[in-house]
Amino acid sequence: RKEVEQDPGPFNVPEGATVAFNCTYSNSASQSFFWYRQDCRKEPKLLMSVYSSGNEDGRFTAQLNRASQYISLLIRDSKLSDSATYLCVVNRGSNNDMRFGAGTRLTVKP
Amino acid sequence: SQTIHQWPATLVQPVGSPLSLECTVEGTSNPNLYWYRQAAGRGLQLLFYSVGIGQISSEVPQNLSASRPQDRQFILSSKKLLLSDSGFYLCAWSSLPGRAQHFGDGTRLSIL
């Protein structure tokens, strides 16, 4: 089993749709959680950190469920520019060990 | 503000040739530095990380090595490249362990 698992997609949604991604992690000692986006042939860019109480940044909402060991990302009112691969990132518990999911690909269509 | 520079952007090398990729960070002191590789259609694999000058930790056995000669400089090297070394190499930094990492533009390496 991979340490961080994501549905690879692709998710194809129309503009304005709401889309949700889930990510599960296996290490119960994990303390830090993030969502990154990666455009084709580009570097990953931090989208948002995920806090225990859940957090929102504009159209994006992230939630953490420690008991079930998963995090989620909700995108409301999808834009064409949201098309990208979304990476779930989990700290393994030791200081410098971040584990990246393989990513979920999203395509938003007109 | 902090910036991270990585070069070259693309590189085509023959099998058996040496490699040197450089990464520098500006606007911060004593960053944690990382080298990742991303194979086509795959997730990021951590290769090396460094918490300070001369301190390198390796995550996977391979024919690559890393060095940190200065506080904000991180170098990825190989004496002899293999076909399997092809990929997208990314340097990243973070202010503290466990904090969000910020990536350079990456180097796309093709081995012929």
gemmi code that builds the backbone of each chain (N, CA, C; Angstrom):
import gemmi

chains = {
    "A": [
        ("ARG", (0.845, -1.195, 0.000), (0.000, 0.000, 0.000), (0.884, 1.250, 0.000)),
        ("LYS", (0.540, 2.219, -0.843), (1.306, 3.454, -0.869), (1.013, 4.267, 0.384)),
        ("GLU", (1.981, 5.054, 0.798), (1.796, 5.860, 2.009), (0.774, 6.960, 1.806)),
        ("VAL", (0.730, 7.505, 0.616), (-0.241, 8.557, 0.310), (-0.933, 8.152, -0.984)),
        ("GLU", (-2.235, 8.013, -0.927), (-2.971, 7.543, -2.100), (-4.017, 8.549, -2.535)),
        ("GLN", (-4.049, 8.757, -3.815), (-5.044, 9.651, -4.406), (-5.690, 8.963, -5.590)),
        ("ASP", (-6.926, 9.319, -5.860), (-7.596, 8.894, -7.079), (-6.915, 9.631, -8.227)),
        ("PRO", (-6.357, 8.911, -9.198), (-5.612, 9.595, -10.259), (-6.481, 10.390, -11.222)),
        ("GLY", (-7.798, 10.104, -11.203), (-8.687, 10.768, -12.151), (-8.506, 10.177, -13.552)),
        ("PRO", (-8.703, 10.931, -14.602), (-8.934, 12.374, -14.558), (-10.372, 12.741, -14.207)),
        ("PHE", (-10.498, 13.897, -13.604), (-11.796, 14.487, -13.339), (-12.034, 15.527, -14.436)),
        ("ASN", (-13.096, 15.341, -15.184), (-13.460, 16.299, -16.230), (-14.766, 16.954, -15.809)),
        ("VAL", (-14.727, 18.247, -15.545), (-15.915, 18.932, -15.041), (-16.160, 20.200, -15.848)),
        ("PRO", (-17.403, 20.660, -15.909), (-17.693, 21.924, -16.600), (-17.357, 23.111, -15.700)),
        ("GLU", (-17.142, 24.224, -16.332), (-16.946, 25.460, -15.562), (-18.092, 25.666, -14.602)),
        ("GLY", (-17.760, 26.122, -13.411), (-18.786, 26.397, -12.416), (-19.122, 25.215, -11.520)),
        ("ALA", (-18.630, 24.047, -11.865), (-18.931, 22.856, -11.070), (-18.150, 22.871, -9.755)),
        ("THR", (-18.629, 22.064, -8.831), (-17.906, 21.817, -7.588), (-17.280, 20.425, -7.684)),
        ("VAL", (-16.019, 20.348, -7.314), (-15.311, 19.073, -7.422), (-14.554, 18.828, -6.122)),
        ("ALA", (-14.502, 17.569, -5.725), (-13.836, 17.216, -4.475), (-12.817, 16.110, -4.713)),
        ("PHE", (-11.667, 16.265, -4.084), (-10.619, 15.252, -4.150), (-10.365, 14.718, -2.748)),
        ("ASN", (-10.115, 13.442, -2.667), (-9.743, 12.836, -1.399), (-8.346, 12.256, -1.480)),
        ("CYS", (-7.745, 12.135, -0.329), (-6.407, 11.586, -0.236), (-6.311, 10.827, 1.076)),
        ("THR", (-5.801, 9.624, 1.053), (-5.636, 8.863, 2.285), (-4.153, 8.674, 2.561)),
        ("TYR", (-3.810, 8.617, 3.832), (-2.424, 8.414, 4.220), (-2.354, 7.302, 5.249)),
        ("SER", (-1.221, 6.631, 5.293), (-1.138, 5.421, 6.113), (-0.429, 5.640, 7.443)),
        ("ASN", (0.367, 6.703, 7.560), (1.162, 6.902, 8.763), (0.406, 7.749, 9.774)),
        ("SER", (-0.039, 7.138, 10.836), (-0.843, 7.843, 11.834), (-0.053, 8.907, 12.580)),
        ("ALA", (1.274, 8.886, 12.456), (2.105, 9.896, 13.124), (2.241, 11.172, 12.301)),
        ("SER", (1.647, 11.210, 11.127), (1.755, 12.384, 10.260), (1.195, 13.618, 10.952)),
        ("GLN", (1.907, 14.741, 10.767), (1.526, 15.970, 11.460), (1.207, 17.129, 10.526)),
        ("SER", (1.791, 17.127, 9.347), (1.607, 18.253, 8.430), (0.992, 17.749, 7.141)),
        ("PHE", (0.079, 18.579, 6.610), (-0.671, 18.164, 5.425), (-0.812, 19.362, 4.489)),
        ("PHE", (-0.679, 19.094, 3.195), (-0.716, 20.182, 2.228), (-1.390, 19.714, 0.944)),
        ("TRP", (-1.892, 20.675, 0.219), (-2.304, 20.454, -1.161), (-1.448, 21.345, -2.060)),
        ("TYR", (-0.912, 20.741, -3.124), (-0.172, 21.467, -4.132), (-0.899, 21.298, -5.458)),
        ("ARG", (-0.682, 22.239, -6.363), (-1.114, 22.038, -7.730), (0.112, 22.025, -8.628)),
        ("GLN", (0.027, 21.204, -9.667), (1.131, 21.121, -10.611), (0.561, 21.214, -12.019)),
        ("ASP", (0.980, 22.245, -12.727), (0.609, 22.375, -14.123), (1.531, 21.499, -14.963)),
        ("CYS", (1.077, 21.181, -16.168), (1.813, 20.260, -17.032), (3.249, 20.745, -17.253)),
        ("ARG", (4.193, 19.889, -16.940), (5.612, 20.142, -17.155), (6.142, 21.328, -16.325)),
        ("LYS", (5.475, 21.607, -15.216), (5.913, 22.672, -14.324), (6.179, 22.119, -12.925)),
        ("GLU", (6.735, 22.978, -12.074), (6.982, 22.558, -10.710), (5.707, 22.593, -9.881)),
        ("PRO", (5.602, 21.804, -8.818), (4.449, 21.894, -7.914), (4.465, 23.233, -7.181)),
        ("LYS", (3.279, 23.769, -6.979), (3.153, 25.026, -6.231), (2.174, 24.831, -5.093)),
        ("LEU", (2.540, 25.348, -3.940), (1.697, 25.199, -2.764), (0.349, 25.867, -2.992)),
        ("LEU", (-0.700, 25.103, -2.810), (-2.057, 25.644, -2.903), (-2.525, 26.071, -1.515)),
        ("MET", (-2.435, 25.146, -0.574), (-2.822, 25.475, 0.790), (-2.358, 24.402, 1.761)),
        ("SER", (-2.101, 24.841, 2.982), (-1.870, 23.899, 4.060), (-3.232, 23.414, 4.552)),
        ("VAL", (-3.231, 22.282, 5.226), (-4.475, 21.728, 5.750), (-4.376, 21.691, 7.261)),
        ("TYR", (-5.305, 22.364, 7.922), (-5.275, 22.441, 9.377), (-6.340, 21.538, 9.974)),
        ("SER", (-6.119, 21.181, 11.213), (-6.992, 20.211, 11.876), (-8.461, 20.625, 11.857)),
        ("SER", (-8.699, 21.923, 11.971), (-10.078, 22.413, 12.044), (-10.668, 22.647, 10.665)),
        ("GLY", (-9.887, 22.378, 9.639), (-10.342, 22.677, 8.278), (-10.069, 24.140, 7.970)),
        ("ASN", (-9.849, 24.447, 6.728), (-9.573, 25.836, 6.350), (-10.022, 26.110, 4.924)),
        ("GLU", (-10.257, 27.390, 4.700), (-10.815, 27.814, 3.425), (-9.977, 28.948, 2.867)),
        ("ASP", (-9.807, 28.945, 1.557), (-9.099, 30.038, 0.896), (-9.842, 30.325, -0.397)),
        ("GLY", (-10.737, 31.301, -0.332), (-11.534, 31.611, -1.512), (-12.428, 30.446, -1.892)),
        ("ARG", (-12.243, 29.943, -3.092), (-13.082, 28.845, -3.589), (-12.607, 27.467, -3.120)),
        ("PHE", (-11.511, 27.451, -2.406), (-10.889, 26.191, -2.011), (-11.095, 25.929, -0.512)),
        ("THR", (-11.512, 24.706, -0.208), (-11.686, 24.295, 1.180), (-10.955, 22.988, 1.405)),
        ("ALA", (-10.149, 22.949, 2.442), (-9.410, 21.733, 2.778), (-9.874, 21.225, 4.127)),
        ("GLN", (-9.957, 19.914, 4.255), (-10.363, 19.322, 5.532), (-9.481, 18.131, 5.845)),
        ("LEU", (-9.348, 17.885, 7.137), (-8.518, 16.791, 7.628), (-9.357, 15.916, 8.545)),
        ("ASN", (-9.283, 14.631, 8.338), (-9.937, 13.675, 9.229), (-8.860, 12.727, 9.749)),
        ("ARG", (-8.382, 13.021, 10.954), (-7.274, 12.232, 11.505), (-7.710, 10.811, 11.841)),
        ("ALA", (-8.930, 10.663, 12.301), (-9.406, 9.331, 12.702), (-9.409, 8.374, 11.515)),
        ("SER", (-9.831, 8.890, 10.366), (-9.894, 8.060, 9.166), (-8.674, 8.224, 8.282)),
        ("GLN", (-7.793, 9.127, 8.675), (-6.536, 9.360, 7.957), (-6.764, 9.735, 6.505)),
        ("TYR", (-7.566, 10.770, 6.326), (-7.685, 11.294, 4.971), (-7.836, 12.801, 5.019)),
        ("ILE", (-7.438, 13.412, 3.915), (-7.646, 14.842, 3.729), (-8.406, 15.044, 2.433)),
        ("SER", (-9.079, 16.160, 2.354), (-9.882, 16.431, 1.172), (-9.663, 17.854, 0.706)),
        ("LEU", (-9.953, 18.062, -0.558), (-9.890, 19.391, -1.162), (-11.160, 19.588, -1.961)),
        ("LEU", (-11.859, 20.661, -1.668), (-13.097, 21.001, -2.379), (-12.858, 22.271, -3.179)),
        ("ILE", (-13.195, 22.235, -4.440), (-13.085, 23.416, -5.290), (-14.489, 23.791, -5.744)),
        ("ARG", (-14.880, 24.991, -5.407), (-16.223, 25.472, -5.803), (-16.089, 26.379, -7.017)),
        ("ASP", (-17.163, 26.454, -7.799), (-17.196, 27.364, -8.946), (-15.937, 27.225, -9.797)),
        ("SER", (-15.677, 26.040, -10.288), (-14.451, 25.725, -11.026), (-14.220, 26.684, -12.189)),
        ("LYS", (-12.972, 27.061, -12.355), (-12.544, 27.917, -13.468), (-11.686, 27.100, -14.411)),
        ("LEU", (-11.602, 27.567, -15.640), (-10.722, 26.907, -16.606), (-9.297, 26.832, -16.080)),
        ("SER", (-8.899, 27.879, -15.386), (-7.531, 27.961, -14.865), (-7.262, 26.987, -13.718)),
        ("ASP", (-8.294, 26.336, -13.223), (-8.093, 25.327, -12.171), (-7.595, 24.009, -12.747)),
        ("SER", (-7.598, 23.864, -14.051), (-7.124, 22.637, -14.688), (-5.656, 22.429, -14.342)),
        ("ALA", (-5.381, 21.304, -13.704), (-4.031, 21.002, -13.236), (-4.074, 19.636, -12.559)),
        ("THR", (-2.930, 19.209, -12.090), (-2.873, 18.012, -11.249), (-2.716, 18.463, -9.803)),
        ("TYR", (-3.523, 17.901, -8.928), (-3.520, 18.294, -7.522), (-2.846, 17.205, -6.695)),
        ("LEU", (-1.813, 17.616, -5.979), (-0.981, 16.686, -5.219), (-1.276, 16.800, -3.731)),
        ("CYS", (-1.485, 15.668, -3.125), (-1.664, 15.590, -1.685), (-0.294, 15.317, -1.073)),
        ("VAL", (0.068, 16.053, -0.036), (1.392, 15.914, 0.567), (1.248, 15.746, 2.071)),
        ("VAL", (1.924, 14.755, 2.589), (1.784, 14.422, 4.011), (3.169, 14.267, 4.616)),
        ("ASN", (3.355, 14.906, 5.741), (4.593, 14.711, 6.490), (4.554, 13.346, 7.142)),
        ("ARG", (5.652, 12.615, 7.043), (5.653, 11.212, 7.450), (5.731, 11.023, 8.951)),
        ("GLY", (6.001, 12.120, 9.639), (6.145, 12.020, 11.085), (7.552, 12.404, 11.492)),
        ("SER", (8.540, 11.985, 10.736), (9.890, 12.462, 10.990), (10.047, 13.814, 10.303)),
        ("ASN", (10.992, 14.562, 10.729), (11.033, 15.982, 10.387), (11.037, 16.314, 8.909)),
        ("ASN", (11.887, 15.663, 8.172), (12.094, 16.110, 6.803), (11.524, 15.171, 5.766)),
        ("ASP", (10.584, 14.393, 6.144), (10.094, 13.372, 5.236), (8.669, 13.671, 4.813)),
        ("MET", (8.543, 14.365, 3.702), (7.236, 14.621, 3.111), (6.980, 13.568, 2.053)),
        ("ARG", (5.769, 13.053, 2.047), (5.408, 12.079, 1.027), (4.351, 12.693, 0.117)),
        ("PHE", (4.610, 12.577, -1.174), (3.710, 13.148, -2.164), (2.844, 12.057, -2.770)),
        ("GLY", (1.550, 12.343, -2.894), (0.706, 11.474, -3.675), (1.041, 11.637, -5.155)),
        ("ALA", (0.572, 10.695, -5.939), (0.850, 10.733, -7.379), (0.025, 11.796, -8.092)),
        ("GLY", (-0.998, 12.324, -7.414), (-1.760, 13.429, -7.987), (-3.076, 13.015, -8.599)),
        ("THR", (-4.004, 13.965, -8.596), (-5.301, 13.815, -9.248), (-5.402, 14.878, -10.326)),
        ("ARG", (-5.667, 14.414, -11.527), (-5.720, 15.355, -12.644), (-7.132, 15.899, -12.822)),
        ("LEU", (-7.212, 17.212, -12.913), (-8.488, 17.898, -13.115), (-8.461, 18.667, -14.421)),
        ("THR", (-9.501, 18.493, -15.213), (-9.695, 19.308, -16.412), (-11.049, 19.989, -16.300)),
        ("VAL", (-11.035, 21.305, -16.351), (-12.274, 22.086, -16.333), (-12.541, 22.544, -17.759)),
        ("LYS", (-13.746, 22.226, -18.232), (-14.075, 22.516, -19.634), (-15.117, 23.620, -19.734)),
        ("PRO", (-15.064, 24.373, -20.838), (-16.038, 25.465, -21.013), (-17.461, 24.928, -21.111)),
    ],
    "B": [
        ("SER", (11.643, 38.794, -0.157), (10.971, 37.504, -0.251), (11.961, 36.442, -0.715)),
        ("GLN", (11.608, 35.197, -0.429), (12.502, 34.102, -0.777), (12.309, 33.650, -2.223)),
        ("THR", (13.403, 33.343, -2.869), (13.328, 32.804, -4.220), (14.277, 31.622, -4.318)),
        ("ILE", (13.959, 30.722, -5.218), (14.796, 29.558, -5.449), (15.085, 29.465, -6.937)),
        ("HIS", (16.349, 29.264, -7.252), (16.779, 29.205, -8.637), (17.384, 27.840, -8.909)),
        ("GLN", (17.033, 27.307, -10.047), (17.506, 25.978, -10.406), (17.882, 26.010, -11.883)),
        ("TRP", (19.017, 25.430, -12.213), (19.407, 25.395, -13.619), (20.283, 24.189, -13.915)),
        ("PRO", (20.322, 23.761, -15.207), (19.584, 24.353, -16.323), (18.135, 23.893, -16.345)),
        ("ALA", (17.333, 24.466, -17.204), (15.927, 24.096, -17.298), (15.770, 22.755, -18.016)),
        ("THR", (16.559, 22.532, -19.021), (16.538, 21.252, -19.732), (17.973, 20.816, -19.991)),
        ("LEU", (18.136, 19.512, -20.080), (19.470, 18.965, -20.278), (19.344, 17.628, -20.991)),
        ("VAL", (20.143, 17.456, -22.021), (20.198, 16.180, -22.731), (21.624, 15.666, -22.605)),
        ("GLN", (21.767, 14.480, -22.036), (23.090, 13.934, -21.763), (23.189, 12.502, -22.282)),
        ("PRO", (24.378, 12.098, -22.741), (24.542, 10.689, -23.132), (24.740, 9.794, -21.914)),
        ("VAL", (24.379, 8.535, -22.065), (24.625, 7.554, -21.007), (26.114, 7.542, -20.658)),
        ("GLY", (26.392, 7.494, -19.372), (27.782, 7.423, -18.930), (28.443, 8.765, -18.697)),
        ("SER", (27.752, 9.842, -19.049), (28.334, 11.174, -18.851), (28.076, 11.644, -17.422)),
        ("PRO", (28.845, 12.631, -16.959), (28.610, 13.155, -15.611), (27.463, 14.164, -15.600)),
        ("LEU", (27.021, 14.488, -14.372), (25.899, 15.409, -14.204), (26.180, 16.359, -13.052)),
        ("SER", (25.786, 17.596, -13.227), (25.811, 18.539, -12.119), (24.648, 19.494, -12.278)),
        ("LEU", (23.726, 19.443, -11.352), (22.586, 20.362, -11.317), (22.732, 21.239, -10.086)),
        ("GLU", (22.475, 22.516, -10.261), (22.673, 23.442, -9.155), (21.379, 24.135, -8.753)),
        ("CYS", (21.278, 24.393, -7.480), (20.100, 25.040, -6.915), (20.568, 26.052, -5.871)),
        ("THR", (20.037, 27.259, -5.941), (20.370, 28.249, -4.921), (19.098, 28.907, -4.418)),
        ("VAL", (19.135, 29.285, -3.165), (17.996, 29.926, -2.522), (18.432, 31.314, -2.075)),
        ("GLU", (17.557, 32.285, -2.237), (17.838, 33.650, -1.794), (16.757, 34.115, -0.827)),
        ("GLY", (17.140, 35.001, 0.066), (16.170, 35.627, 0.950), (15.879, 34.867, 2.224)),
        ("THR", (16.677, 33.852, 2.532), (16.480, 33.116, 3.777), (17.813, 32.530, 4.208)),
        ("SER", (17.919, 32.216, 5.483), (19.145, 31.615, 6.001), (18.855, 30.228, 6.548)),
        ("ASN", (19.839, 29.360, 6.414), (19.755, 27.997, 6.934), (18.471, 27.274, 6.514)),
        ("PRO", (18.167, 27.301, 5.225), (16.973, 26.572, 4.789), (17.209, 25.072, 4.809)),
        ("ASN", (16.140, 24.316, 4.923), (16.196, 22.893, 4.621), (16.076, 22.770, 3.101)),
        ("LEU", (16.940, 21.951, 2.508), (16.971, 21.841, 1.054), (16.719, 20.401, 0.622)),
        ("TYR", (16.097, 20.246, -0.520), (15.652, 18.925, -0.977), (15.900, 18.771, -2.471)),
        ("TRP", (16.204, 17.555, -2.885), (16.191, 17.173, -4.295), (15.159, 16.064, -4.475)),
        ("TYR", (14.284, 16.257, -5.480), (13.281, 15.264, -5.838), (13.464, 14.886, -7.306)),
        ("ARG", (12.968, 13.720, -7.643), (12.853, 13.335, -9.053), (11.410, 12.919, -9.305)),
        ("GLN", (10.925, 13.325, -10.456), (9.587, 12.948, -10.871), (9.688, 12.287, -12.235)),
        ("ALA", (9.415, 10.995, -12.277), (9.385, 10.290, -13.557), (8.073, 10.629, -14.256)),
        ("ALA", (8.043, 10.455, -15.547), (6.868, 10.827, -16.347), (5.619, 10.148, -15.798)),
        ("GLY", (4.588, 10.973, -15.485), (3.325, 10.441, -15.010), (3.355, 9.856, -13.613)),
        ("ARG", (4.421, 10.140, -12.876), (4.558, 9.561, -11.539), (4.633, 10.669, -10.483)),
        ("GLY", (4.607, 10.229, -9.224), (4.732, 11.177, -8.122), (6.173, 11.567, -7.872)),
        ("LEU", (6.348, 12.499, -6.952), (7.694, 12.964, -6.615), (8.384, 11.971, -5.677)),
        ("GLN", (9.632, 11.696, -5.962), (10.443, 10.825, -5.118), (11.547, 11.648, -4.490)),
        ("LEU", (11.610, 11.656, -3.171), (12.661, 12.387, -2.471), (13.981, 11.650, -2.649)),
        ("LEU", (14.983, 12.380, -3.120), (16.312, 11.800, -3.328), (17.251, 12.135, -2.172)),
        ("PHE", (17.345, 13.410, -1.860), (18.243, 13.881, -0.806), (17.608, 15.061, -0.079)),
        ("TYR", (18.013, 15.219, 1.187), (17.690, 16.457, 1.859), (18.861, 16.872, 2.727)),
        ("SER", (18.873, 18.173, 3.052), (19.984, 18.721, 3.817), (19.460, 19.738, 4.817)),
        ("VAL", (19.915, 19.618, 6.048), (19.502, 20.562, 7.094), (20.586, 21.604, 7.356)),
        ("GLY", (21.762, 21.451, 6.725), (22.821, 22.419, 6.934), (24.014, 22.136, 6.038)),
        ("ILE", (24.965, 23.036, 6.032), (26.169, 22.889, 5.196), (26.836, 21.551, 5.473)),
        ("GLY", (27.102, 20.825, 4.408), (27.805, 19.562, 4.533), (26.977, 18.414, 5.076)),
        ("GLN", (25.712, 18.667, 5.405), (24.853, 17.618, 5.968), (23.876, 17.133, 4.904)),
        ("ILE", (24.062, 15.889, 4.476), (23.237, 15.323, 3.413), (22.653, 14.009, 3.893)),
        ("SER", (21.352, 13.851, 3.666), (20.704, 12.574, 3.945), (20.147, 12.031, 2.639)),
        ("SER", (20.393, 10.746, 2.424), (19.956, 10.112, 1.191), (18.758, 9.225, 1.469)),
        ("GLU", (17.779, 9.311, 0.589), (16.562, 8.539, 0.782), (16.580, 7.208, 0.054)),
        ("VAL", (17.212, 7.170, -1.086), (17.193, 5.944, -1.889), (18.588, 5.656, -2.423)),
        ("PRO", (18.967, 4.400, -2.475), (20.279, 4.074, -3.068), (20.249, 4.331, -4.570)),
        ("GLN", (21.305, 4.920, -5.070), (21.314, 5.282, -6.479), (22.720, 5.724, -6.844)),
        ("ASN", (22.889, 6.050, -8.106), (24.204, 6.536, -8.539), (24.271, 8.047, -8.518)),
        ("LEU", (23.387, 8.685, -7.801), (23.426, 10.135, -7.662), (24.000, 10.500, -6.301)),
        ("SER", (24.530, 11.697, -6.201), (25.008, 12.206, -4.925), (24.620, 13.667, -4.818)),
        ("ALA", (24.669, 14.191, -3.622), (24.328, 15.589, -3.403), (25.367, 16.217, -2.497)),
        ("SER", (25.531, 17.522, -2.651), (26.444, 18.254, -1.782), (25.855, 19.608, -1.460)),
        ("ARG", (26.244, 20.137, -0.327), (25.815, 21.474, 0.090), (27.063, 22.230, 0.543)),
        ("PRO", (27.736, 22.846, -0.416), (28.987, 23.549, -0.080), (28.767, 24.883, 0.614)),
        ("GLN", (27.605, 25.471, 0.408), (27.274, 26.749, 1.062), (25.851, 26.658, 1.616)),
        ("ASP", (25.534, 27.578, 2.485), (24.252, 27.524, 3.183), (23.058, 27.464, 2.238)),
        ("ARG", (23.150, 28.202, 1.143), (21.984, 28.297, 0.261), (22.240, 27.694, -1.110)),
        ("GLN", (23.160, 26.735, -1.170), (23.494, 26.094, -2.429), (23.409, 24.580, -2.273)),
        ("PHE", (22.734, 23.951, -3.202), (22.539, 22.507, -3.138), (22.813, 21.966, -4.529)),
        ("ILE", (23.676, 20.966, -4.622), (24.110, 20.456, -5.915), (23.802, 18.971, -6.008)),
        ("LEU", (23.282, 18.568, -7.133), (23.011, 17.151, -7.416), (23.989, 16.698, -8.485)),
        ("SER", (24.651, 15.571, -8.252), (25.705, 15.135, -9.169), (25.607, 13.651, -9.465)),
        ("SER", (26.239, 13.301, -10.561), (26.439, 11.889, -10.882), (27.745, 11.768, -11.646)),
        ("LYS", (28.460, 10.694, -11.425), (29.691, 10.476, -12.180), (29.391, 9.834, -13.531)),
        ("LYS", (28.364, 8.961, -13.544), (28.011, 8.275, -14.795), (26.503, 8.094, -14.847)),
        ("LEU", (25.877, 8.791, -15.761), (24.431, 8.718, -15.853), (23.955, 7.411, -16.479)),
        ("LEU", (22.796, 6.953, -15.989), (22.137, 5.785, -16.543), (20.871, 6.225, -17.260)),
        ("LEU", (20.366, 5.369, -18.140), (19.110, 5.695, -18.824), (17.992, 5.951, -17.821)),
        ("SER", (18.002, 5.211, -16.737), (16.947, 5.325, -15.726), (17.013, 6.637, -14.938)),
        ("ASP", (18.060, 7.425, -15.155), (18.158, 8.718, -14.468), (17.340, 9.807, -15.154)),
        ("SER", (16.762, 9.487, -16.285), (15.915, 10.480, -16.954), (14.756, 10.868, -16.046)),
        ("GLY", (14.360, 12.124, -16.121), (13.230, 12.570, -15.319), (13.248, 14.071, -15.112)),
        ("PHE", (12.321, 14.497, -14.293), (12.177, 15.905, -13.956), (12.729, 16.075, -12.540)),
        ("TYR", (13.816, 16.826, -12.419), (14.483, 16.994, -11.137), (14.091, 18.340, -10.532)),
        ("LEU", (13.677, 18.268, -9.313), (13.167, 19.457, -8.631), (13.922, 19.693, -7.335)),
        ("CYS", (14.332, 20.924, -7.148), (14.937, 21.360, -5.896), (13.877, 22.107, -5.102)),
        ("ALA", (13.889, 21.966, -3.808), (12.909, 22.647, -2.963), (13.573, 23.106, -1.679)),
        ("TRP", (12.940, 24.076, -1.030), (13.420, 24.518, 0.274), (12.242, 24.672, 1.215)),
        ("SER", (12.532, 24.576, 2.499), (11.538, 24.900, 3.520), (12.261, 25.614, 4.648)),
        ("SER", (11.505, 26.395, 5.412), (12.106, 27.160, 6.498), (12.438, 26.263, 7.687)),
        ("LEU", (11.598, 25.271, 7.900), (11.769, 24.359, 9.023), (11.299, 22.976, 8.595)),
        ("PRO", (11.780, 21.930, 9.251), (11.265, 20.597, 8.934), (9.758, 20.534, 9.143)),
        ("GLY", (9.076, 19.862, 8.238), (7.634, 19.721, 8.367), (6.840, 20.888, 7.816)),
        ("ARG", (7.505, 21.976, 7.473), (6.798, 23.108, 6.879), (6.661, 22.913, 5.373)),
        ("ALA", (5.805, 23.715, 4.771), (5.592, 23.611, 3.331), (6.898, 23.812, 2.580)),
        ("GLN", (7.055, 23.063, 1.521), (8.243, 23.176, 0.687), (7.915, 23.983, -0.561)),
        ("HIS", (8.914, 24.715, -1.024), (8.740, 25.576, -2.187), (9.743, 25.157, -3.246)),
        ("PHE", (9.268, 24.985, -4.459), (10.061, 24.349, -5.499), (10.656, 25.334, -6.493)),
        ("GLY", (11.804, 24.954, -7.008), (12.375, 25.636, -8.153), (11.650, 25.210, -9.421)),
        ("ASP", (12.069, 25.794, -10.533), (11.385, 25.527, -11.809), (11.625, 24.116, -12.340)),
        ("GLY", (12.649, 23.458, -11.834), (12.917, 22.088, -12.257), (13.867, 22.002, -13.436)),
        ("THR", (14.500, 20.833, -13.544), (15.366, 20.525, -14.687), (14.840, 19.253, -15.332)),
        ("ARG", (14.563, 19.353, -16.621), (14.087, 18.163, -17.338), (15.311, 17.498, -17.963)),
        ("LEU", (15.649, 16.317, -17.464), (16.848, 15.611, -17.891), (16.481, 14.433, -18.774)),
        ("SER", (17.065, 14.406, -19.950), (16.876, 13.285, -20.875), (18.217, 12.615, -21.096)),
        ("ILE", (18.232, 11.316, -20.965), (19.462, 10.547, -21.174), (19.324, 9.773, -22.483)),
        ("LEU", (20.326, 9.918, -23.333), (20.270, 9.249, -24.639), (21.265, 8.104, -24.714)),
    ],
}
model = gemmi.Model(1)
for chain_id, residues in chains.items():
    chain = gemmi.Chain(chain_id)
    for i, (resn, *xyz) in enumerate(residues, 1):
        res = gemmi.Residue()
        res.name, res.seqid = resn, gemmi.SeqId(i, " ")
        for name, pos in zip(("N", "CA", "C"), xyz):
            atom = gemmi.Atom()
            atom.name, atom.element = name, gemmi.Element(name[0])
            atom.pos, atom.b_iso = gemmi.Position(*pos), 0.0
            res.add_atom(atom)
        chain.add_residue(res)
    model.add_chain(chain)
structure = gemmi.Structure()
structure.add_model(model)
structure.setup_entities()
